């Protein structure tokens, strides 16, 4: 049984040791009570894990078997010797996506699969889908505020980029001299200014330090995306209509993406492939399905229309 309790189940996926030692990932499953051959696989973002049960509710109510991956070194998959959410290349996560998709398709017999990914997971899933583009493993993708570029000025990206690349290659574990803000996590957790409950051990209010090797991995992923991918299935990219970068608590955080630059998401979305739909939602926050109730209803309504238009029925 999963930490969320029934009807959620958790399965540990084991992989060869990496540079930090033992590696596992976790596949969470919630079966649709009615017979179905349609499934969705959810992939979380940075400093995140699967806890969004309202998302699972929505899919199950529409006849999908719901699956979610907690990637290696994240959430349920974090082992004591590991650096949380650390990687040197986003391709390190491909093994667990491969295995999750194999289980969903082969062991559980689902013939239709939607890949739903958020933030950094959206970047990782896009790179993975490009790699397997000739294998027809997924029928469609929904990317929720994907991390397609840094939320920083062009000048800063140009100046800092080469330094990050060099430092990340030579000393990947070094902590960078800046911190991610805690404002977004405060805006969503029930103990602060939000309405959601999640495990603060796995998704802390004060984010973990950013390491040079991880930043370099993100830059390499961005570079590949910016050069152009060739994802063959239909892709829905959805994000907020507006970004904000407050330095202290401000109510604007409740109705904008305070993590990423949505203009950059919109700019790079066409580089995913030939069949991309972009929708920007007024009043949405970074994780669209954690937005205020009226906003997330609009998010789900847009998703429903798109799924009905582009995802095979069976």
C-alpha positions in Angstrom: 0.0 0.0 0.0 1.1 3.6 -0.7 1.5 6.3 2.0 -1.7 7.9 0.6 -3.6 4.8 1.7 -6.2 2.9 -0.3 -6.8 2.8 -3.2 -3.2 3.8 -3.9 -0.5 1.1 -4.3 3.2 1.6 -4.5 5.8 -0.5 -6.3 9.5 -0.1 -5.9 11.6 -0.2 -9.1 15.2 -1.1 -8.7 18.1 0.0 -10.9 21.9 -0.4 -11.1 23.9 1.7 -8.6 25.0 5.1 -9.6 27.7 7.5 -8.4 26.0 7.8 -5.0 25.2 4.1 -4.6 21.8 2.2 -4.5 19.1 3.6 -6.7 15.3 3.1 -6.7 12.2 4.7 -8.1 8.6 4.3 -7.0 5.6 3.7 -9.2 2.3 4.7 -7.6 -0.9 3.2 -9.0 -4.6 3.8 -8.6 -6.7 1.6 -10.7 -9.9 2.7 -12.3 -12.8 0.7 -10.8 -14.4 0.2 -14.3 -12.8 -1.9 -17.1 -10.5 0.3 -19.1 -7.4 0.1 -21.4 -6.5 3.8 -21.0 -3.9 5.0 -18.5 -2.0 8.2 -17.5 1.5 8.4 -16.1 2.3 11.5 -14.0 5.9 12.8 -13.6 6.6 15.4 -10.9 9.0 18.3 -10.9 12.0 19.5 -8.8 11.6 19.6 -5.0 8.3 17.7 -5.6 6.7 14.3 -5.5 3.2 12.9 -6.2 0.6 14.0 -3.7 -2.0 15.7 -6.0 -4.8 13.2 -5.4 -7.4 15.6 -7.0 -5.5 15.1 -10.2 -5.8 11.3 -9.8 -9.5 11.7 -9.0 -10.1 13.6 -12.2 -8.4 11.0 -14.4 -10.1 8.0 -12.7 -13.5 9.6 -13.0 -12.9 9.7 -16.7 -11.9 6.1 -17.0 -8.1 6.3 -16.8 -5.9 4.0 -14.6 -3.7 6.5 -12.8 0.1 6.0 -12.3 2.6 8.4 -10.9 6.4 8.1 -10.7 8.5 9.4 -7.8 11.8 9.6 -9.6 15.1 8.4 -8.2 16.2 10.5 -5.2 12.8 12.2 -5.0 9.9 11.7 -2.5 9.1 8.1 -1.8 12.3 7.1 -3.7 14.8 9.0 -1.5 17.4 6.8 0.2 19.5 8.0 3.2 22.8 8.2 1.3 21.4 10.2 -1.6 21.4 13.9 -2.4 17.7 14.7 -2.8 16.6 15.5 -6.4 20.2 15.5 -7.6 21.3 14.4 -11.1 24.1 15.1 -13.4 22.1 14.6 -16.6 18.3 14.4 -17.0 18.8 11.2 -19.0 19.4 9.5 -15.6 15.6 9.5 -15.2 14.9 7.7 -18.5 15.4 4.3 -17.0 12.4 4.6 -14.6 10.2 6.2 -17.3 11.1 3.3 -19.6 10.2 0.8 -16.9 7.0 2.5 -15.8 5.8 2.6 -19.4 6.7 -1.1 -19.9 4.7 -2.0 -16.8 1.7 0.1 -17.8 1.7 -1.2 -21.3 2.9 -4.8 -21.0 2.1 -6.0 -17.5 -1.1 -4.1 -17.0 -2.3 -4.3 -20.6 -3.1 -0.6 -21.3 -3.2 0.2 -25.0 -3.7 4.0 -24.6 -1.2 6.1 -22.6 -1.1 9.8 -21.8 2.1 11.2 -20.3 1.4 14.1 -17.9 4.4 15.9 -16.5 5.0 19.0 -14.4 7.8 21.6 -14.4 11.3 19.9 -14.5 9.4 16.7 -15.1 8.0 18.3 -18.2 11.4 19.0 -19.5 12.6 15.5 -18.7 9.5 13.8 -20.2 9.9 15.9 -23.4 13.5 14.7 -23.8 12.5 11.1 -23.1 9.6 11.3 -25.6 12.0 12.6 -28.3 14.4 9.7 -27.6 11.6 7.1 -28.0 9.7 8.9 -30.8 9.8 5.9 -33.2 8.4 3.4 -30.7 4.8 4.6 -30.3 5.0 4.3 -26.5 2.8 7.3 -25.6 -0.3 8.5 -27.4 -0.3 12.1 -26.2 1.4 14.4 -23.6 0.1 17.0 -21.2 2.9 19.3 -19.9 1.9 21.4 -16.9 4.1 24.5 -16.7 7.2 22.8 -18.1 10.6 24.1 -17.2 11.8 25.2 -20.7 14.2 28.0 -19.6 15.5 29.8 -16.5 13.5 32.6 -15.0 16.3 35.1 -15.3 17.3 37.9 -17.6 19.0 37.0 -20.9 22.2 38.8 -19.8 22.4 36.8 -16.6 21.9 33.5 -18.5 24.6 34.5 -21.0 27.1 35.4 -18.3 26.4 32.7 -15.8 25.8 29.9 -18.3 29.5 29.1 -19.2 30.4 29.2 -15.5 27.7 26.8 -14.6 28.7 24.4 -17.4 32.4 24.4 -16.3 31.7 24.1 -12.6 29.0 21.5 -13.1 31.3 19.3 -15.1 34.2 19.5 -12.8 32.6 19.8 -9.3 29.0 18.7 -9.8 28.2 18.4 -6.1 29.1 21.9 -5.1 26.4 24.1 -3.6 25.7 27.3 -5.6 25.8 30.6 -3.7 22.1 31.4 -4.0 18.9 29.9 -2.7 15.5 29.1 -4.2 12.7 31.1 -2.7 10.3 29.6 -0.2 7.4 31.8 -1.4 5.8 29.3 -3.8 5.8 26.5 -1.3 4.3 28.8 1.4 1.6 29.8 -1.1 0.4 26.2 -1.4 0.9 24.4 1.9 -1.9 24.5 4.4 0.5 25.4 7.3 1.3 28.7 5.6 -0.8 30.5 3.0 -2.2 27.6 1.0 -4.8 24.9 1.1 -2.8 21.7 0.3 -1.2 19.2 2.6 2.0 17.4 1.6 5.0 15.8 3.3 7.4 18.6 4.2 10.2 16.0 4.4 9.8 15.3 0.7 8.7 18.8 -0.4 10.1 21.2 2.2 9.0 24.9 2.5 12.7 25.9 2.4 14.0 24.2 -0.8 17.2 22.2 -0.8 20.4 23.9 -2.0 20.9 24.1 -5.8 24.0 22.2 -6.9 26.2 23.0 -10.0 25.8 19.5 -11.5 22.0 19.8 -11.5 22.1 23.3 -13.0 24.4 22.0 -15.8 22.0 19.1 -16.4 19.1 21.5 -16.8 21.1 23.7 -19.2 22.0 20.7 -21.3 18.3 19.7 -21.4 17.3 23.3 -22.4 20.0 23.3 -25.1 18.6 20.2 -26.7 15.0 21.5 -26.5 16.0 24.9 -27.9 17.6 23.1 -30.9 14.3 21.4 -31.6 12.8 18.1 -30.6 10.7 15.7 -32.8 7.9 14.4 -30.5 5.5 12.6 -32.8 2.4 12.5 -30.6 0.0 15.4 -29.8 1.3 17.6 -27.0 -0.7 20.0 -24.8 1.4 22.7 -23.0 -0.5 24.6 -20.4 0.8 27.4 -18.2 -0.3 30.5 -16.4 -1.1 33.7 -18.2 1.4 35.7 -16.1 4.6 35.3 -14.1 5.7 37.2 -11.0 9.1 37.4 -9.2 8.3 38.8 -5.8 11.0 39.0 -3.1 8.6 38.9 -0.2 5.1 37.6 0.3 2.6 39.2 -2.0 -1.0 38.2 -2.9 0.1 38.1 -6.6 1.7 34.8 -5.9 -1.8 33.2 -5.6 -2.6 34.0 -9.2 0.6 33.9 -11.2 3.5 31.5 -11.9 6.1 32.7 -9.3 8.6 30.0 -10.3 9.0 30.1 -14.1 8.8 32.7 -16.8 5.6 31.8 -18.8 6.8 33.8 -21.8 9.7 31.4 -22.1 7.3 28.4 -21.9 5.2 29.9 -24.7 8.3 30.7 -26.7 9.8 27.2 -26.7 6.7 25.1 -26.8 6.6 24.9 -30.6 10.1 23.3 -30.5 8.6 20.1 -29.0 7.3 18.8 -32.3 4.7 19.4 -35.1 1.5 19.0 -33.1 1.6 21.3 -30.1 -1.3 23.1 -28.4 -0.5 26.0 -26.1 -3.1 27.2 -23.5 -2.4 30.0 -21.0 -4.8 30.1 -18.0 -5.6 33.4 -16.3 -5.0 33.3 -12.5 -3.1 30.0 -12.5 -0.1 29.3 -10.3 3.0 27.2 -11.2 1.4 23.8 -10.6 -1.9 24.5 -12.4 -3.9 21.8 -10.6 -3.0 23.5 -7.2 -4.5 26.8 -8.3 -7.6 28.2 -6.6 -10.7 26.1 -7.2 -12.3 28.3 -10.0 -9.0 28.3 -11.9 -8.2 24.6 -11.6 -11.8 24.0 -12.9 -10.8 25.9 -16.0 -7.6 23.9 -16.2 -9.5 20.6 -16.1 -12.1 21.9 -18.5 -9.4 22.7 -21.1 -7.7 19.4 -20.5 -10.9 17.6 -20.9 -11.6 19.2 -24.3 -8.1 18.5 -25.5 -8.1 14.8 -24.3 -11.4 14.2 -26.0 -10.1 15.7 -29.2 -6.7 14.1 -29.4 -6.4 11.0 -27.3 -7.6 7.7 -28.8 -10.7 6.2 -27.0 -9.2 2.7 -27.0 
